[in-house]
Structures are given as structure tokens and as C-alpha cells.
Amino acid sequence: MRQFAREAGLSGPDVAASRCLSANAEQVEVEIQLTYEPVLTGLFYNGSFTVRGSSKAESHVG
């Protein structure tokens, strides 16, 4: 999972914070962290955003 995150272009700290939550023959669940800086910043906020999300992939092969 970390190799995929590196190849996808995630930063070093985002790769380190991303992880596999569970995996077995039927499914895999991962948590990913992304840090980004908005192109347009407003008057009230100036900095980067860090978000986390999780996803589950399930096998549906007959």
C-alpha cells in the first residue's frame, strides 16, 4: 500500500500516515492521508489542509 502511495505522488509524511486497516482474501481496507495547499487562499486562512479518508475494496469475482 505504501509503495502504491509513493508511486501515486503522495508526500513522505502522507505516505507514513497512510496505512492498511485490514486485509484478507475477500477485501482490503485502507486509510489515506492527503495534504494539499489550495491554489487560491483567502484573507482568513493561509496554509495547507490535511484530510484523511478510508476506503474498502471487495472482491466480487464469481
N, C-alpha and C positions, 0 to 999 in steps of 0.2 A: 504494500500500500504506500509506503514512504517513497519507494523508487518511482511509482506512478506519480505521486505528488511532486517530486523533484522534476520529473520529465514534463509535467504539466506547467511548470514555471512558478510554483509556489516558492516563497522566500524560505530561507533556512529556519527562522523561528516558526513560521506557519507549518512547515513540514514536521518540525519537532513536536508541535502541539496537536497535530492530527494523529488519529490512531484508529485501529481496528477494535470495535467494541465486541463483536462476536463473529465466529465463522464456523460453518460446518458444511456438509455435503450439499445441503439444500439452500443455504443463504449466507450472506455476509452483510454485516452492518458496520459502517464506518462513521467517524466524526471528523469533520474537516474544519480547519480554521483558515480564514482568509483575511488579510489585512490590505487595505487599499486607501489611497488618497484621492479624494474627489477632484475632478478637473476644475470645477467651479466651487470656490469656497465663499461662504457668506461673511457678513460682518460679525456674526456671533460665534462662529466656530471655525477654527483653523487647525487642522490636524488630520490624522489618519483614523480610519474606522476599522475595528476588528470585529468580525462576525464569526459565529460557529453554527454549524448545522450537522445534522446526521441524516443518513440515508440507508435504506436496506434494499439489497438486490436479492431476488429469489429466483431459483431455477424452476422453469415450467416445462422442462423437456419431458416428453411422454415416456 
